[in-house]
């Protein structure tokens, strides 16, 4: 079985329990100690026949590291507040990161390659001589093998590395910082160093709950990993977005679009697929996806920070005001009356807004032309622009002169959707492939630069 030597034997106080009849130990460990005495049986850590873990997803772990950093920073702020001291520096740091109401890491499941008697358990009794816990000894060379929680473990490593870098260099990393900074502001502000030192101390005090199974074989670890990761039910996207009050994009949707009434449509927790029954609502998951493109140029908002929203809030407000004024949007049977009620069209508009506001092609004049021109675009189903790939070259020249200079070539799969039996345009389900093409059509309609032509007017790669 796995062997790794890491130092002297350690003693831990644990609770004994029987998880579905299996003898287990429950303990609480400081984050730094947990990282030190654990390991992961993935492809990079053990030989193939001992693998009991999937490959590490570093991007996912980095997101968790940001979450843990916010939690420890939140704990440091609360400690300063408990002392009666000024929390302004901590408030500023948390505001930049995006604070939330509560933080927690779920228990991590590990396997100790030993029997209970090998751990020399000593009962701990209360004043009534009742056993309340046990003190075990982990012999030299014992490793707690992570069965469920390798990304949380790696996230803790990233957190500790980040804090050490900041304290030792008195600056944030130029690349890969867990704390969001603009490129020109990597140096720490006044008071930040002392705050990060306290956060580093708190990282040593914050704990993670651990459930340890004893003496599992590789096959038993694999089965446990499967069960823990596959028997749960995923939370519906609409419910998840509705409950989450920490993500700044989500907060923009709740506070600006919904509460201030900027969005001219109701928000529903699910999409309405029967267009005849569509009352004009927009599904929350689609609204989040559109806003993610608008603020981040990404299809999800997981990595959003308050800085992203701050930089884009003004054009984002104008974007939704203009969209809400599109004839038929948000009204009864909206999808029958306007293609703008289809999320993929709004994704195209959101992408263009981001590009001209914050992207490599950022240009205030182009942004103004786009936002002012949304009301000039014919978003009806009758617009022949949506039929571009179904038209002959002659029909394109006659009905849509010049559009060919904006569009990707006909080579490859250009199926963006088609018309139903009543002649209404229904865009396809592969939104990531389709919304850039719709964006090309909008660029042509508003006389904006083609993304397929460089600054010299020469054709660029599609």
VOGU-3710 file (C-alpha; in Angstrom, 3 decimals, decimal comma):
1> xxxxxxxxxx> 0,000/0,000/0,000  0,990/3,688/-0,244  3,956/4,803/1,841  5,217/8,328/2,472  7,406/9,473/5,353  6,749/13,031/6,555  8,175/13,427/10,040  7,583/12,387/13,613  4,482/10,643/14,879  1,544/12,889/15,736
11> xxxxxxxxxx> -1,306/12,658/18,218  -4,854/13,680/17,445  -8,083/13,742/19,431  -10,889/12,090/17,485  -14,496/10,999/17,777  -15,304/7,386/16,989  -18,358/6,611/14,856  -19,886/4,016/12,535  -20,744/5,535/9,153  -23,228/2,986/7,772
21> xxxxxxxxxx> -21,598/0,451/10,053  -18,048/1,260/8,942  -15,612/2,159/11,706  -14,562/5,778/11,164  -12,814/8,546/13,042  -13,823/12,213/12,910  -11,295/14,923/13,661  -10,625/18,612/13,169  -7,282/19,742/11,757  -5,780/23,180/11,050
31> xxxxxxxxxx> -5,523/23,810/7,311  -1,724/23,862/7,291  -1,456/20,628/9,288  -3,997/18,911/7,062  -1,907/19,741/3,977  1,236/18,484/5,688  -0,014/15,036/6,739  -2,180/14,166/3,715  -1,551/13,089/0,143  -3,574/12,204/-2,963
41> xxxxxxxxxx> -3,541/8,910/-4,843  -3,797/10,405/-8,325  -1,688/9,735/-11,405  1,035/12,161/-10,343  1,377/10,721/-6,842  1,308/6,915/-7,057  1,860/4,039/-9,477  -1,072/3,157/-11,807  -2,364/0,189/-9,807  -2,705/2,402/-6,705
51> xxxxxxxxxx> -4,616/5,284/-8,346  -7,873/6,005/-6,502  -8,431/9,618/-7,599  -9,224/11,538/-10,769  -6,751/13,998/-12,267  -6,423/17,352/-10,557  -8,357/20,231/-12,146  -6,130/23,189/-11,300  -8,622/25,819/-12,452  -11,294/24,388/-10,158
61> xxxxxxxxxx> -8,822/24,245/-7,279  -7,852/27,873/-7,869  -11,493/28,909/-7,575  -11,718/27,053/-4,289  -8,512/28,743/-3,117  -10,086/32,151/-3,720  -13,143/31,040/-1,737  -11,001/29,809/1,179  -8,952/33,025/1,114  -12,142/35,064/1,422
71> xxxxxxxxxx> -13,248/32,874/4,307  -9,964/33,274/6,197  -9,912/37,019/5,453  -13,473/37,216/6,768  -12,346/35,397/9,930  -9,444/37,830/10,361  -11,812/40,792/10,012  -14,086/39,303/12,674  -11,114/38,801/14,996  -10,080/42,450/14,585
81> xxxxxxxxxx> -13,673/43,520/15,220  -13,772/41,336/18,358  -10,720/43,200/19,643  -12,506/46,507/19,139  -10,035/47,631/16,459  -10,642/49,366/13,125  -11,626/46,901/10,374  -11,377/49,370/7,442  -8,442/47,615/5,751  -10,155/44,230/5,973
91> xxxxxxxxxx> -13,425/45,709/4,730  -11,592/47,142/1,713  -9,907/43,839/0,910  -13,164/41,906/1,216  -15,058/44,457/-0,868  -12,522/43,982/-3,655  -12,849/40,189/-3,441  -16,614/40,066/-2,943  -17,616/39,088/0,596  -20,438/36,702/1,410
101> xxxxxxxxxx> -22,597/36,103/4,464  -21,132/32,797/5,589  -18,212/30,489/4,787  -17,736/26,777/5,249  -15,788/23,828/3,830  -17,543/20,475/3,851  -15,744/17,610/5,650  -12,984/15,876/3,732  -12,934/12,078/3,562  -9,595/10,295/3,961
111> xxxxxxxxxx> -8,280/6,789/4,397  -5,734/5,920/7,091  -3,785/2,807/6,009  -3,911/1,271/9,480  -6,218/-0,631/11,786  -7,620/1,070/14,859  -5,354/-0,893/17,194  -2,330/0,321/15,213  -3,230/3,878/16,236  -3,005/3,096/19,991
121> xxxxxxxxxx> -6,371/4,716/20,865  -6,596/6,133/24,392  -10,078/6,997/25,726  -10,772/10,562/26,849  -13,397/10,732/29,580  -15,500/13,513/31,046  -16,110/14,232/34,733  -18,691/11,417/34,834  -16,150/8,892/33,568  -17,945/8,690/30,185
131> xxxxxxxxxx> -15,790/8,210/27,099  -16,284/11,270/24,888  -13,374/10,911/22,469  -10,127/9,094/21,795  -6,533/10,216/21,475  -4,813/8,352/18,664  -1,184/8,266/17,595  -0,354/8,376/13,905  2,943/6,445/13,619  5,905/7,836/11,760
141> xxxxxxxxxx> 5,319/7,512/8,012  1,517/7,327/8,230  -0,256/9,322/5,546  -3,925/10,295/5,390  -4,908/9,543/1,793  -7,579/11,907/0,487  -10,559/10,035/-0,955  -12,862/13,012/-1,433  -11,410/16,513/-1,277  -8,222/16,630/-3,325
151> xxxxxxxxxx> -9,203/19,957/-4,881  -9,872/21,467/-1,467  -6,483/20,188/-0,337  -4,686/21,703/-3,323  -6,626/24,925/-2,811  -5,248/25,130/0,737  -1,744/24,730/-0,692  -2,362/27,570/-3,136  -3,700/29,721/-0,297  -0,643/29,181/1,897
161> xxxxxxxxxx> 1,727/29,798/-1,022  -0,109/33,027/-1,885  0,077/34,360/1,671  3,774/33,519/1,980  4,511/35,305/-1,305  2,596/38,437/-0,305  4,238/38,649/3,115  7,765/37,895/1,894  7,615/40,166/-1,176  5,232/42,839/0,098
171> xxxxxxxxxx> 3,476/42,661/-3,262  0,928/40,587/-5,158  1,940/38,204/-7,899  1,872/39,790/-11,341  0,170/36,653/-12,608  -2,043/34,180/-10,794  -2,765/36,252/-7,688  -5,659/34,944/-5,600  -6,440/38,556/-4,693  -7,838/40,474/-7,702
181> xxxxxxxxxx> -5,622/43,386/-8,721  -5,163/45,393/-11,871  -1,795/44,936/-13,571  -0,580/48,361/-12,512  -1,313/47,927/-8,785  0,649/44,887/-7,635  2,223/46,763/-4,690  0,446/46,561/-1,331  -1,478/49,563/-0,078  -0,982/51,080/3,368
191> xxxxxxxxxx> -2,019/48,679/6,116  -2,376/45,703/3,775  0,792/43,929/4,923  -0,299/43,827/8,565  -3,701/42,549/7,465  -2,228/39,762/5,347  0,056/38,747/8,229  -2,992/38,305/10,447  -4,738/36,384/7,650  -1,700/34,083/7,512
201> xxxxxxxxxx> -1,999/33,489/11,245  -5,718/32,807/10,906  -5,005/30,293/8,149  -3,068/28,333/10,733  -5,979/28,508/13,171  -8,863/27,775/10,797  -9,751/24,105/10,713  -11,210/21,554/8,355  -13,337/18,598/9,452  -11,979/15,206/8,423
211> xxxxxxxxxx> -13,710/11,825/8,355  -11,154/9,034/8,319  -11,920/5,505/7,163  -9,532/2,811/8,329  -7,374/0,373/6,400  -9,166/0,641/3,034  -7,862/-1,240/0,012  -7,418/0,564/-3,312  -10,681/-0,942/-4,601  -12,516/0,213/-1,474
221> xxxxxxxxxx> -11,128/3,726/-1,882  -12,219/3,779/-5,511  -15,720/2,648/-4,570  -15,949/5,258/-1,826  -14,773/7,961/-4,224  -17,428/6,900/-6,743  -20,232/6,841/-4,202  -19,388/10,202/-2,651  -19,176/11,905/-6,049  -22,058/10,268/-7,895
231> xxxxxxxxxx> -24,906/9,562/-5,467  -25,701/13,182/-4,662  -28,202/15,268/-6,634  -26,927/18,401/-8,298  -28,708/21,619/-7,313  -30,801/23,071/-10,126  -29,048/26,010/-11,794  -31,936/28,402/-11,157  -32,072/27,593/-7,447  -28,301/27,832/-7,131
241> xxxxxxxxxx> -28,194/31,291/-8,719  -31,170/32,469/-6,679  -29,615/31,392/-3,360  -26,116/32,728/-4,087  -25,682/36,247/-2,697  -21,893/36,346/-2,927  -21,203/36,452/-6,658  -21,037/40,097/-7,863  -22,644/39,250/-11,228  -25,499/37,572/-9,393
251> xxxxxxxxxx> -25,820/40,623/-7,144  -25,973/42,912/-10,186  -28,823/40,799/-11,524  -30,709/40,886/-8,227  -30,071/44,474/-7,184  -29,954/46,323/-10,514  -31,831/44,286/-13,083  -34,596/42,937/-10,829  -34,958/45,222/-7,789  -34,329/48,482/-9,697
261> xxxxxxxxxx> -36,434/47,236/-12,593  -33,802/47,828/-15,297  -34,651/44,482/-16,894  -37,888/44,712/-18,801  -38,799/41,062/-18,351  -39,729/38,709/-15,529  -37,116/36,215/-14,349  -38,160/32,557/-14,281  -36,349/29,627/-12,695  -36,712/27,550/-15,851
271> xxxxxxxxxx> -36,944/28,124/-19,568  -40,273/28,047/-21,396  -39,864/25,765/-24,395  -43,410/26,128/-25,724  -43,247/29,494/-27,458  -47,029/29,834/-27,579  -47,045/29,754/-23,754  -44,113/32,105/-23,337  -45,144/35,115/-21,256  -41,990/37,092/-21,905
281> xxxxxxxxxx> -39,811/35,835/-19,046  -36,119/35,019/-19,199  -34,685/31,977/-17,428  -32,340/32,841/-14,578  -29,626/30,502/-15,873  -29,734/32,263/-19,257  -29,654/35,675/-17,599  -26,549/34,672/-15,636  -24,869/33,329/-18,783  -25,588/36,540/-20,708
291> xxxxxxxxxx> -24,300/38,707/-17,863  -21,208/36,518/-17,536  -20,320/37,292/-21,149  -21,182/40,934/-20,595  -18,932/41,359/-17,545  -16,244/38,695/-17,982  -16,269/37,553/-21,610  -16,879/34,080/-20,172  -19,875/31,760/-20,261  -20,110/31,440/-16,465
301> xxxxxxxxxx> -19,694/33,830/-13,549  -17,709/31,643/-11,161  -14,556/33,767/-11,356  -16,309/37,142/-11,180  -14,970/39,779/-8,787  -16,412/43,174/-7,827  -13,782/44,738/-10,115  -15,354/43,053/-13,141  -18,736/44,542/-12,306  -17,286/47,953/-11,398
311> xxxxxxxxxx> -15,520/48,299/-14,750  -18,594/47,274/-16,770  -21,538/48,498/-14,693  -22,356/51,602/-16,759  -22,328/49,912/-20,195  -24,109/46,900/-18,657  -26,943/49,102/-17,430  -27,268/50,741/-20,832  -27,120/47,348/-22,513  -30,118/46,025/-20,572
321> xxxxxxxxxx> -32,030/49,291/-20,926  -31,657/49,093/-24,698  -32,488/45,385/-24,821  -35,588/45,939/-22,694  -36,816/48,502/-25,239  -36,634/46,072/-28,180  -40,223/45,707/-29,496  -41,804/42,539/-28,106  -39,091/41,816/-25,532  -40,542/40,830/-22,148
331> xxxxxxxxxx> -44,073/40,774/-23,521  -46,614/37,988/-23,944  -45,421/35,391/-26,488  -42,148/37,281/-26,844  -40,365/34,379/-28,539  -43,000/34,313/-31,263  -42,573/38,028/-31,890  -38,833/38,713/-31,636  -35,610/36,713/-31,923  -34,257/38,939/-29,126
341> xxxxxxxxxx> -36,207/36,739/-26,720  -33,827/33,886/-27,588  -30,836/33,996/-25,197  -28,280/33,311/-27,935  -29,096/36,677/-29,558  -28,572/38,499/-26,274  -25,284/36,647/-25,828  -24,179/38,039/-29,179  -25,041/41,577/-28,105  -23,363/41,043/-24,723
351> xxxxxxxxxx> -20,175/39,809/-26,399  -20,013/42,876/-28,627  -20,615/45,165/-25,649  -17,736/43,580/-23,737  -15,433/43,662/-26,775  -15,933/47,385/-27,394  -15,875/48,298/-23,686  -13,089/46,124/-22,239  -11,783/43,726/-24,897  -8,721/43,983/-27,109
361> xxxxxxxxxx> -10,849/45,899/-29,623  -12,107/48,363/-26,987  -13,289/51,568/-28,631  -15,654/54,119/-27,008  -17,041/55,249/-30,354  -17,832/51,697/-31,423  -19,423/51,021/-28,031  -21,668/54,067/-28,402  -22,628/53,046/-31,920  -23,524/49,564/-30,699
371> xxxxxxxxxx> -25,576/50,598/-27,671  -27,348/53,418/-29,504  -27,937/51,154/-32,499  -29,608/48,245/-30,732  -32,919/49,997/-31,184  -32,281/50,320/-34,928  -31,825/46,582/-35,536  -34,709/44,569/-36,920  -35,017/41,687/-34,457  -38,177/40,362/-36,080
381> xxxxxxxxxx> -38,303/36,827/-37,426  -38,741/38,262/-40,935  -35,238/39,735/-41,126  -33,421/37,850/-43,971  -30,145/38,415/-42,139  -30,810/35,300/-40,046  -31,024/33,202/-43,244  -27,551/34,086/-44,535  -26,228/30,514/-44,765  -29,419/29,309/-46,457
391> xxxxxxxxxx> -29,218/31,894/-49,256  -27,453/31,529/-52,577  -24,520/33,878/-53,333  -26,793/35,880/-55,635  -29,494/36,193/-52,955  -26,885/37,335/-50,455  -25,621/40,075/-52,779  -29,153/41,239/-53,517  -30,702/41,082/-50,050  -27,662/41,550/-47,793
401> xxxxxxxxxx> -25,006/43,472/-49,775  -21,606/43,461/-48,052  -22,528/41,003/-45,302  -20,228/38,374/-46,801  -17,215/40,463/-45,717  -18,318/40,046/-42,100  -19,297/36,399/-42,051  -17,181/33,246/-41,613  -16,874/31,223/-44,812  -19,377/28,522/-45,664
411> xxxxxxxxxx> -16,737/25,870/-44,995  -17,308/23,679/-41,960  -20,470/23,421/-39,895  -22,397/26,694/-40,143  -25,721/25,369/-38,885  -26,990/28,230/-36,751  -30,584/27,015/-36,779  -33,508/27,356/-39,144  -37,098/28,333/-39,639  -39,963/26,269/-38,255
421> xxxxxxxxxx> -43,172/25,407/-40,059  -44,601/28,852/-39,321  -41,517/30,625/-40,665  -40,091/31,764/-37,347  -36,327/31,657/-36,853  -35,208/29,213/-34,184  -31,496/29,393/-33,462  -29,746/26,160/-32,526  -28,631/24,870/-29,133  -24,867/25,240/-29,694
431> xxxxxxxxxx> -24,779/28,804/-28,428  -21,002/29,099/-28,196  -20,739/28,429/-31,924  -23,713/30,560/-32,906  -23,578/33,816/-30,941  -20,266/35,017/-32,517  -21,889/34,615/-35,952  -24,965/36,574/-34,886  -22,501/39,179/-33,612  -21,004/39,371/-37,110
441> xxxxxxxxxx> -24,450/40,109/-38,531  -24,974/42,885/-35,992  -21,545/44,363/-36,773  -22,567/44,546/-40,448  -25,960/46,068/-39,680  -24,437/48,849/-37,529  -21,385/49,422/-39,758  -18,986/48,293/-37,034  -15,570/46,748/-37,827  -15,572/43,149/-38,993
451> xxxxxxxxxx> -13,750/40,742/-36,724  -12,498/38,985/-39,883  -10,641/42,022/-41,233  -7,546/43,460/-39,571  -6,683/47,139/-39,105  -5,155/47,264/-42,618  -8,369/46,072/-44,195  -6,966/42,663/-45,010  -8,830/39,439/-44,415  -8,066/37,833/-41,056
461> xx> -8,481/34,200/-40,065  -12,130/33,354/-39,368
//
